[in-house]
Amino acid sequence: MTKVSTKDRLFQASMLLFSQHGYDGTSVQDICQYAEVSKGAFYHHFQSKQALFLGMMDEWIKLFTAEVVDQQPGSLPVPEYLLALNGRISMAFDAAPQGFPILMDFWRQAILDETIWHEALTPYRHFQQFFEQLVRKGIAEGSLKRDTDPSQAAFLLIAFFMGYLLQAALYRDAVNWPLQTAYGLGQLLDGMRSKS
């Protein structure tokens, strides 16, 4: 049996507790008790609850980025790659079911705290660049319309996926979300596809 590091136990405990009670409703003492570590061990790894929260979000964003953004389209045309990407986004969130509510709490904290706000913008800018590059590739390969604005298309794609994730978090079992999103994404891409 693999031994879980103290830092990983703190991440696991905080993910569960933040998803159940929110950031404000969870204390360092709660996290230490659930993880079965001392406060000294907590402060050995993190300067504060905020540092743990930022570290946890950083790990989650790295996992999401590795699963979704770092995957290259290869020989697939961009529209088909984006449709395949939909499945990987679903898998990334299934891997961390508490992830989206904690992400919502992260954004709420970001509004209240300048330090967290800067941390929140970093992955968003990365995703914006990722989608802009994809759209440029689609224009260059002829699969997307030449008059497509890469920056505006990237904003639209991010809004689409974020809206999907929000609805999936609110209505978890109401709809087959991967299927629903594939349909919606197909409709969105139909407006961007080159007809030639």
C-alpha positions as CSV (number, residue, x, y, z in Angstrom):
1,M,0.0,0.0,0.0
2,T,1.4,3.4,-1.0
3,K,1.9,5.9,1.8
4,V,0.1,9.2,1.2
5,S,2.3,12.2,1.9
6,T,1.3,14.7,4.6
7,K,0.9,17.4,2.0
8,D,-1.4,15.2,-0.1
9,R,-3.5,14.3,3.0
10,L,-3.9,18.0,3.7
11,F,-5.0,18.6,0.1
12,Q,-7.5,15.7,0.2
13,A,-8.9,16.8,3.5
14,S,-9.2,20.4,2.4
15,M,-10.9,19.4,-0.9
16,L,-13.5,17.5,0.9
17,L,-14.1,20.0,3.7
18,F,-14.1,23.1,1.3
19,S,-16.6,21.3,-0.9
20,Q,-18.8,20.5,2.1
21,H,-18.4,23.7,4.2
22,G,-16.8,26.3,1.9
23,Y,-13.5,28.1,2.4
24,D,-14.8,30.3,5.2
25,G,-16.6,27.5,7.0
26,T,-13.4,25.4,7.2
27,S,-10.7,26.1,9.8
28,V,-7.1,24.9,9.8
29,Q,-8.0,22.9,12.9
30,D,-10.8,21.1,10.9
31,I,-8.3,20.3,8.1
32,C,-5.7,19.0,10.6
33,Q,-8.3,16.8,12.4
34,Y,-9.6,15.3,9.2
35,A,-6.1,14.7,7.8
36,E,-4.9,13.4,11.1
37,V,-1.9,15.7,11.2
38,S,-0.7,18.2,13.7
39,K,-0.9,22.0,13.2
40,G,2.9,22.0,13.2
41,A,2.8,19.7,10.2
42,F,0.3,21.9,8.5
43,Y,2.4,25.0,9.0
44,H,5.5,23.1,7.9
45,H,3.9,22.8,4.4
46,F,1.7,25.9,4.3
47,Q,2.0,29.4,5.8
48,S,-1.8,29.8,6.1
49,K,-5.1,28.4,5.0
50,Q,-5.0,30.8,2.1
51,A,-1.6,29.3,1.0
52,L,-3.1,25.8,1.2
53,F,-6.2,27.0,-0.8
54,L,-3.9,28.5,-3.5
55,G,-1.7,25.4,-3.6
56,M,-4.7,23.1,-3.9
57,M,-6.2,25.2,-6.8
58,D,-2.8,25.2,-8.4
59,E,-2.6,21.4,-8.3
60,W,-6.2,21.1,-9.6
61,I,-5.5,23.6,-12.5
62,K,-2.3,21.6,-13.3
63,L,-4.3,18.4,-13.5
64,F,-6.9,20.0,-15.7
65,T,-4.3,21.7,-17.9
66,A,-2.4,18.4,-18.4
67,E,-5.7,16.5,-19.2
68,V,-7.1,19.2,-21.5
69,V,-4.8,22.1,-22.6
70,D,-1.5,20.2,-23.0
71,Q,-3.0,17.6,-25.4
72,Q,-2.1,18.5,-28.9
73,P,-4.5,18.3,-31.8
74,G,-2.1,16.3,-34.0
75,S,-3.6,15.6,-37.4
76,L,-7.2,16.2,-36.4
77,P,-8.9,19.3,-38.0
78,V,-9.6,21.9,-35.3
79,P,-13.4,21.5,-35.2
80,E,-13.0,17.7,-34.6
81,Y,-10.3,18.3,-32.1
82,L,-12.6,20.7,-30.2
83,L,-15.4,18.1,-30.2
84,A,-12.9,15.5,-28.8
85,L,-11.8,18.0,-26.2
86,N,-15.3,18.1,-24.8
87,G,-14.9,14.5,-23.7
88,R,-11.6,15.2,-22.0
89,I,-13.0,18.2,-20.1
90,S,-15.8,15.9,-18.8
91,M,-13.2,13.4,-17.7
92,A,-11.1,16.0,-16.0
93,F,-14.1,17.2,-13.9
94,D,-15.2,13.6,-13.2
95,A,-11.8,13.0,-11.8
96,A,-12.3,15.7,-9.2
97,P,-16.1,15.8,-8.5
98,Q,-15.7,18.4,-5.8
99,G,-13.6,20.6,-8.1
100,F,-16.2,22.9,-9.6
101,P,-17.8,24.0,-6.3
102,I,-14.4,24.7,-4.9
103,L,-13.5,26.6,-8.1
104,M,-16.7,28.7,-7.5
105,D,-15.5,29.4,-4.0
106,F,-12.0,30.2,-5.4
107,W,-13.6,32.8,-7.7
108,R,-15.6,34.2,-4.8
109,Q,-12.4,34.5,-2.7
110,A,-10.7,36.1,-5.7
111,I,-13.2,38.9,-5.8
112,L,-12.4,39.7,-2.2
113,D,-8.6,39.3,-2.2
114,E,-6.2,40.8,-4.7
115,T,-3.6,38.0,-4.2
116,I,-6.1,35.3,-5.1
117,W,-7.4,37.4,-8.0
118,H,-4.0,37.5,-9.7
119,E,-3.7,33.7,-9.1
120,A,-7.2,33.2,-10.7
121,L,-6.2,35.2,-13.8
122,T,-3.1,33.1,-14.7
123,P,-4.9,29.9,-15.8
124,Y,-7.6,31.9,-17.5
125,R,-5.0,33.7,-19.6
126,H,-3.4,30.3,-20.4
127,F,-6.8,29.0,-21.6
128,Q,-7.4,32.1,-23.7
129,Q,-4.1,31.7,-25.4
130,F,-4.7,28.0,-25.9
131,F,-8.1,28.6,-27.7
132,E,-6.7,31.5,-29.7
133,Q,-3.9,29.3,-31.0
134,L,-6.4,26.6,-31.9
135,V,-8.6,29.0,-33.8
136,R,-5.6,30.4,-35.7
137,K,-4.6,26.8,-36.6
138,G,-8.2,26.2,-37.8
139,I,-8.1,29.3,-40.0
140,A,-4.7,28.4,-41.4
141,E,-5.8,24.8,-42.2
142,G,-9.0,26.0,-43.8
143,S,-11.4,24.3,-41.4
144,L,-12.5,27.6,-39.8
145,K,-13.8,30.7,-41.6
146,R,-11.0,33.2,-42.5
147,D,-13.0,36.1,-41.0
148,T,-13.1,34.4,-37.5
149,D,-11.6,36.6,-34.9
150,P,-9.3,34.3,-32.8
151,S,-9.6,36.4,-29.6
152,Q,-13.4,36.6,-29.8
153,A,-13.7,33.0,-30.7
154,A,-11.5,32.0,-27.7
155,F,-13.7,34.1,-25.4
156,L,-16.8,32.4,-26.8
157,L,-15.3,28.9,-26.4
158,I,-14.3,29.6,-22.8
159,A,-17.8,31.0,-22.0
160,F,-19.3,27.9,-23.6
161,F,-17.3,25.4,-21.5
162,M,-17.6,27.4,-18.3
163,G,-21.4,27.6,-18.8
164,Y,-21.5,23.9,-19.4
165,L,-19.5,23.2,-16.2
166,L,-21.8,25.5,-14.2
167,Q,-24.9,23.8,-15.4
168,A,-23.4,20.4,-14.9
169,A,-22.6,21.4,-11.3
170,L,-26.2,22.6,-10.7
171,Y,-28.0,19.8,-12.5
172,R,-25.6,16.9,-12.0
173,D,-27.8,14.0,-13.0
174,A,-30.6,15.8,-15.0
175,V,-28.9,15.5,-18.4
176,N,-26.2,13.5,-20.1
177,W,-23.9,16.5,-20.0
178,P,-21.1,15.2,-22.4
179,L,-23.8,14.4,-25.0
180,Q,-25.6,17.7,-24.4
181,T,-22.3,19.7,-24.7
182,A,-21.2,17.8,-27.8
183,Y,-24.5,18.9,-29.4
184,G,-24.1,22.5,-28.3
185,L,-20.4,22.6,-29.3
186,G,-21.3,21.2,-32.7
187,Q,-23.9,24.0,-33.2
188,L,-21.3,26.6,-32.1
189,L,-18.7,25.2,-34.5
190,D,-21.1,25.1,-37.4
191,G,-21.1,28.9,-37.2
192,M,-17.3,29.0,-37.4
193,R,-16.6,26.2,-39.9
194,S,-15.4,27.0,-43.4
195,K,-17.9,25.9,-46.0
196,S,-15.3,25.3,-48.6
